[in-house]
Amino acid sequence: MDTKIQPVTSSPKRSPYRRHTPEFKRAVVARSLAVGASVSRVAREFDVNANQVFAWRKQYGDVLRDAAEGTCQLLPITVTESAAVMSTSTSVADTAPVSGLLLLTVGSAQLRVEGSVDPALLAQVLARLLP
């Protein structure tokens, strides 16, 4: 009987998955969204797989892209006492019932106004929205 004895080799143990913080992921995505940036170069720079960067771009990219383009903005609103006093001091009999619909689209933002609206307040909102 002929027997060959070979050493038993086992595959090396795989290290546990690396866990990255959300801040790290956002930094990688922000770098990959820069003009002229290559996803594979960014992935090599941060020592991650390019497929992982694409997954993070799906997860965080929309928010960062909107912030970088300036499309995501908060508008300041000031409520003055005179507007509140005017709306409470006028009686229902003094005002004529006005109904209607105003739909204003600026870029990807929409302003929809239904019913009666204070003209001064509407003028202030439109002055802030329209360039």
C-alpha positions as CSV (number, residue, x, y, z in Angstrom):
1,M,0.0,0.0,0.0
2,D,1.4,3.3,-1.1
3,T,0.6,6.4,1.1
4,K,1.5,9.9,0.6
5,I,1.5,12.2,3.6
6,Q,0.8,15.8,2.9
7,P,0.7,18.6,5.5
8,V,-2.8,19.8,6.3
9,T,-3.1,23.5,5.3
10,S,-5.9,25.6,6.4
11,S,-6.9,28.9,4.9
12,P,-5.9,31.9,6.9
13,K,-8.6,33.4,9.1
14,R,-10.3,36.4,7.7
15,S,-10.1,39.5,9.9
16,P,-13.4,40.9,11.2
17,Y,-15.1,43.6,9.1
18,R,-13.9,47.1,9.6
19,R,-16.4,49.5,11.0
20,H,-16.3,53.0,9.7
21,T,-17.8,56.0,11.4
22,P,-20.5,58.1,9.6
23,E,-18.1,61.0,9.6
24,F,-15.5,58.9,7.8
25,K,-18.0,57.7,5.2
26,R,-19.2,61.3,4.6
27,A,-15.6,62.5,4.2
28,V,-15.0,59.8,1.6
29,V,-18.2,60.5,-0.3
30,A,-17.5,64.3,-0.2
31,R,-14.0,63.7,-1.7
32,S,-15.4,61.4,-4.4
33,L,-18.0,63.9,-5.4
34,A,-15.4,66.7,-5.9
35,V,-15.1,67.9,-9.5
36,G,-12.6,65.7,-11.4
37,A,-12.3,63.1,-8.6
38,S,-11.9,59.4,-9.4
39,V,-13.8,57.0,-7.2
40,S,-11.1,54.3,-7.5
41,R,-8.3,56.8,-6.5
42,V,-10.3,58.1,-3.6
43,A,-11.0,54.5,-2.5
44,R,-7.2,53.7,-2.7
45,E,-6.4,56.9,-0.8
46,F,-8.7,55.8,2.1
47,D,-7.9,52.1,1.8
48,V,-11.4,51.0,1.1
49,N,-13.0,49.1,-1.8
50,A,-14.4,51.2,-4.7
51,N,-17.6,49.3,-4.5
52,Q,-17.9,50.3,-0.9
53,V,-17.5,54.0,-1.9
54,F,-20.3,53.7,-4.5
55,A,-22.5,52.2,-1.8
56,W,-21.7,55.1,0.5
57,R,-22.4,57.5,-2.3
58,K,-25.9,56.1,-2.6
59,Q,-26.4,56.4,1.1
60,Y,-24.9,59.9,1.7
61,G,-24.5,61.4,-1.7
62,D,-27.8,63.1,-2.2
63,V,-27.5,65.1,1.0
64,L,-23.9,66.1,0.4
65,R,-24.5,66.9,-3.3
66,D,-27.4,69.2,-2.4
67,A,-25.4,70.9,0.2
68,A,-22.4,71.4,-2.1
69,E,-24.6,72.8,-4.9
70,G,-26.4,75.1,-2.5
71,T,-29.8,73.8,-3.4
72,C,-30.6,72.9,0.2
73,Q,-31.1,76.2,2.0
74,L,-33.0,77.4,5.0
75,L,-34.8,80.7,4.5
76,P,-35.0,83.2,7.5
77,I,-38.5,84.0,8.6
78,T,-39.4,86.9,10.9
79,V,-42.8,87.1,12.5
80,T,-43.7,90.6,13.6
81,E,-46.4,91.6,16.0
82,S,-48.0,94.0,13.6
83,A,-48.9,91.1,11.2
84,A,-50.4,89.1,14.1
85,V,-52.4,92.2,15.3
86,M,-53.6,93.0,11.8
87,S,-54.9,89.4,11.2
88,T,-56.8,89.4,14.6
89,S,-58.1,93.0,14.5
90,T,-59.9,92.6,11.1
91,S,-63.4,91.2,11.4
92,V,-64.8,88.5,9.2
93,A,-67.5,90.9,7.9
94,D,-64.8,93.4,6.7
95,T,-63.0,90.9,4.5
96,A,-64.5,89.4,1.4
97,P,-64.1,85.7,1.1
98,V,-61.3,85.1,-1.4
99,S,-60.3,81.6,-2.5
100,G,-57.8,80.5,-5.0
101,L,-54.6,78.6,-5.6
102,L,-51.2,79.9,-6.3
103,L,-48.4,77.4,-7.2
104,L,-44.9,78.8,-7.7
105,T,-42.0,76.5,-8.7
106,V,-38.4,77.8,-8.4
107,G,-35.9,75.1,-9.3
108,S,-36.9,72.0,-7.3
109,A,-38.8,74.0,-4.6
110,Q,-42.5,74.6,-4.8
111,L,-44.6,77.1,-2.9
112,R,-48.3,76.4,-2.8
113,V,-50.8,78.9,-1.4
114,E,-54.5,78.2,-1.0
115,G,-57.3,80.4,0.1
116,S,-56.8,84.0,1.3
117,V,-53.3,85.2,2.1
118,D,-52.0,88.4,3.6
119,P,-50.6,90.3,0.6
120,A,-47.8,91.9,2.6
121,L,-46.6,88.5,3.9
122,L,-46.8,87.0,0.5
123,A,-44.8,89.8,-1.0
124,Q,-42.1,89.2,1.7
125,V,-41.9,85.5,1.0
126,L,-41.8,86.1,-2.8
127,A,-39.1,88.7,-2.4
128,R,-36.9,86.1,-0.5
129,L,-37.6,83.3,-3.0
130,L,-37.2,85.1,-6.3
131,P,-33.8,86.5,-7.3
